[in-house]
Amino acid sequence: MLEIPSDIKVKEGWPDRELLIKLGGEILDDGPTRVVKINGKTYSEGLMEGEIQLARDAISKARNLGDESLAPEILRKMKGQNN
């Protein structure tokens, strides 16, 4: 994405707020789904968590019905989709 100058210390893992700002990032949303704009591009974290949890719930419901193959249909119903 971009080169981090050698005078900036970084920790392994997700970048913290301070690092993003030092690198020129603009924090657009600092909630559970952090959104940052850097060099004109917008990046987000955590947006898939809700989708993953819905999928887990659908699989669990399908298992409770005794047929995991029902998970996609259950997921569509949970999301209010008819297809």
C-alpha positions as CSV (number, residue, x, y, z in Angstrom):
1,M,0.0,0.0,0.0
2,L,2.7,2.5,1.0
3,E,6.2,2.6,2.3
4,I,6.6,3.3,6.0
5,P,9.6,5.6,6.8
6,S,12.3,4.0,8.9
7,D,12.0,6.6,11.7
8,I,8.4,5.4,12.4
9,K,8.2,2.4,14.7
10,V,5.4,-0.1,13.9
11,K,3.9,-3.0,15.8
12,E,3.0,-6.2,14.2
13,G,-0.7,-6.5,13.3
14,W,-3.4,-4.0,12.4
15,P,-2.1,-0.4,12.3
16,D,-3.1,1.8,15.2
17,R,-4.7,5.2,14.9
18,E,-1.5,7.1,15.6
19,L,0.4,5.2,12.8
20,L,-2.4,5.8,10.3
21,I,-2.3,9.5,11.0
22,K,1.5,9.7,10.8
23,L,1.3,8.1,7.4
24,G,-1.2,10.8,6.2
25,G,-4.3,8.8,6.8
26,E,-7.6,10.6,7.5
27,I,-9.8,8.6,9.9
28,L,-13.3,8.8,8.4
29,D,-14.9,6.4,11.0
30,D,-13.3,5.2,14.1
31,G,-16.0,2.7,15.1
32,P,-15.9,-1.1,15.1
33,T,-15.6,-0.9,11.3
34,R,-12.8,1.7,11.0
35,V,-12.6,3.6,7.7
36,V,-9.5,5.4,6.7
37,K,-8.6,7.4,3.6
38,I,-5.0,7.4,2.5
39,N,-3.6,8.9,-0.7
40,G,-7.2,9.3,-2.1
41,K,-8.2,5.6,-1.5
42,T,-10.6,4.6,1.2
43,Y,-10.0,1.4,3.2
44,S,-12.1,-0.3,5.8
45,E,-11.7,-2.9,8.5
46,G,-14.2,-5.2,10.1
47,L,-17.0,-4.9,7.5
48,M,-17.1,-8.7,7.0
49,E,-17.7,-9.5,10.7
50,G,-21.4,-9.1,10.4
51,E,-21.6,-11.3,7.3
52,I,-19.4,-13.9,8.9
53,Q,-21.7,-14.0,11.9
54,L,-24.8,-14.3,9.8
55,A,-23.2,-17.3,7.9
56,R,-22.3,-19.0,11.2
57,D,-25.9,-18.5,12.4
58,A,-27.3,-20.0,9.2
59,I,-25.0,-23.0,9.4
60,S,-26.0,-23.5,13.1
61,K,-29.7,-23.4,12.2
62,A,-29.1,-25.8,9.3
63,R,-27.3,-28.2,11.6
64,N,-30.1,-28.0,14.1
65,L,-32.5,-29.0,11.3
66,G,-30.1,-31.9,10.5
67,D,-29.1,-30.7,7.0
68,E,-26.1,-28.4,6.5
69,S,-27.0,-28.1,2.8
70,L,-29.9,-25.8,3.9
71,A,-27.5,-23.1,5.1
72,P,-27.5,-21.0,1.9
73,E,-31.3,-20.9,1.8
74,I,-31.5,-20.1,5.5
75,L,-28.9,-17.3,5.0
76,R,-30.9,-15.8,2.1
77,K,-34.0,-15.8,4.3
78,M,-32.1,-14.2,7.2
79,K,-30.9,-11.4,4.8
80,G,-34.4,-11.0,3.4
81,Q,-33.5,-12.2,-0.1
82,N,-35.8,-14.2,-2.2
83,N,-33.2,-15.7,-4.7
